Structures are given as C-alpha cells and as structure tokens.
Amino acid sequence: MTAFNSALLLAVLLTSHAVQAAPVKDLKPQELAAYLAAHETVVVQFTSADRKCRYCPGAADAYARAVAPAKDPSVKFARVQWPVWHQFPDFGKVEKPFGLPEQLIYSKGEVIGSVNGKPGDARVFLAKVQQARDNPMNSKDRQRAYMLAAQEPAKPMSAHEERLVRIMARKDLLTEFLSICEQRFPEVRSKVRKAHRDWVQSQEKDLDRAAIVMLARSNHEDAKLTLSLADEENGKLQTWVTGDLAILPRKSPEAGDCLKLANSLGSLPPITQTEMMQ
C-alpha cells in the first residue's frame, strides 16, 4: 500500500470512528513559537476575522469541523488569527503562510506541508495532513510545489469525477447549514443530527471515492474547477430549499425549517443524467 493510500485510509478511519472532537488551541502570534517547541507535530490554521479577507469568512469553523474526527494524540491543532488580514503579525522565526487562510503542518517546529484555503471534508483534510507526515517537504520544496501547481494546467475532469465532486460539495454545504441548526435549536438537535448522519452514511462509498479524486486534483486550476462545481451545487440546493421545500430566503432559519430540511434529505434533487455519464 502506498503512502498516499495509507494516508487516505487513516483519514477515513479517523472520520468513521471518532468519539470526540479534537480541540483547536487558539494562540496569539507571539505564543506560536513556544507552542511548536512544546509539541512535535502541530497543524496550525492561519486566518483572519477580517470580513475583507475574501476566503477567510467561515474558515475557522470549517477548520474545527475538519479536524474534529482526529484521534491521534500526537497531533495537535491550533489556530492563529488577526484583525486586519493583510497586516501579518510578527511570528518571530516561525515560518509564515503564503496566503490566507492556510493550514501549515509543523514537525519539530519546521513546516513539512500545507493545506491551502478553507478546509472542506474531514477525510480529505486529514488525509492531506497524514500525507505531509509521510512525505515531508522543506520550505524550498514546498514553495516550488506551490509555484508548479499554479502553472500546471487542469486536466479534464471526467463525468464520473465531476459527479463525485458534486456529492462532496453537497455534503459540505449540508453539513455547514445543519451544524448551524444544531447550534441554534437544541430542541431539534438530535433529530437533525441523526438525519444528517444517516444521509452521510448512505453516501459513504462515493464520499470516500470523492476524497481520492480531490486529493489527486490539488493544483490551483483544479481547485478553481472544484469551487465552480461547488457553486453550482450551492445554487441547486438553494433553489430546492426555496422552491420544493418552501423555506423562504433572506431570513434566519427556524427550528421548523431545520427539521423540514433534515427530513427531506432523501429527496435531494438528483444529479442529472448528463453529469452522471462515465
């Protein structure tokens, strides 16, 4: 079994058998160096609460969800954020991120890998973390890989791959919305959580395949294509919610809306036959 497959298998196992969420340690910039010195392996998210940061809104919550299934006590998860996104604070001798948001994987204080952008599915994120641990990069190699990825043209995505990416996008979108429902309405939390869990389990095989596709497609152009597909799925789900479910837009969800959505997951709009052709 290759290191790539080992990383994916480990991430899937971590996701499937999680018993409690991995905690995220919020640090001030000046605290980061000491924290890295005290722990051998640390994944750090760098982000900002500044709404002017295009990709930062929601990144902190997405990171917390992505690392929640992790169970390896030797890996610590931390976050550093600051108010004005383009005014990077002084981290001392600690290696800085290239952009925001970015998650850097440190081993003994040195960066061995990174995951750019807002984290998505936990399987994919944890597999990338494990992949960095199995195949560490130094700073020069990481920057070279980053530049090559920016220049490498995207390979055409097959209809089968597109279908899997769309399923993963739906899972992320539903998870984000239903997690808000769970936080706001404790009275429906158990029902919403069960409906969501049942739907995710029903898609388990395709989600695992989607994780492999998204790991293999990691250059910048592929990421743009993936985001484009996610935007399309977001539009489809919004139309379904406002049309079929008659949940009005431009208002905060109510407990009844959350239950209606959770109970309707079995009737999600199908991916069209054209998209599903292989």
Number of C-alpha atoms within 10 A of each C-alpha: 7 7 14 18 13 15 23 25 17 16 26 22 15 21 20 14 11 13 12 10 14 20 13 18 14 15 14 13 18 14 13 20 15 11 16 21 14 12 15 15 22 24 23 25 31 27 28 26 16 15 13 12 15 10 14 21 17 15 22 22 13 19 24 20 19 22 25 21 23 27 19 9 8 9 17 23 21 21 21 18 22 16 13 15 21 13 9 16 15 10 14 12 8 17 14 15 18 13 14 21 26 21 26 25 26 26 20 13 21 20 23 23 25 23 19 19 18 21 25 18 22 24 28 24 22 25 24 21 26 22 21 23 18 14 12 19 17 11 14 9 13 16 13 11 14 16 13 13 17 15 12 12 12 17 10 10 15 13 15 14 19 21 22 22 26 24 20 26 24 18 18 19 18 19 19 15 13 21 18 14 23 18 10 15 16 12 10 17 19 12 16 24 17 13 19 21 13 14 15 18 13 12 14 14 10 17 24 18 14 25 23 19 18 19 17 11 18 16 20 19 17 21 15 12 17 21 15 13 18 20 15 14 21 18 12 16 18 15 16 17 19 12 12 14 14 12 20 12 12 6 7 8 16 13 17 13 17 24 17 16 22 21 15 14 15 12 10 14 13 8 13 9 8 9 14 15 11 10
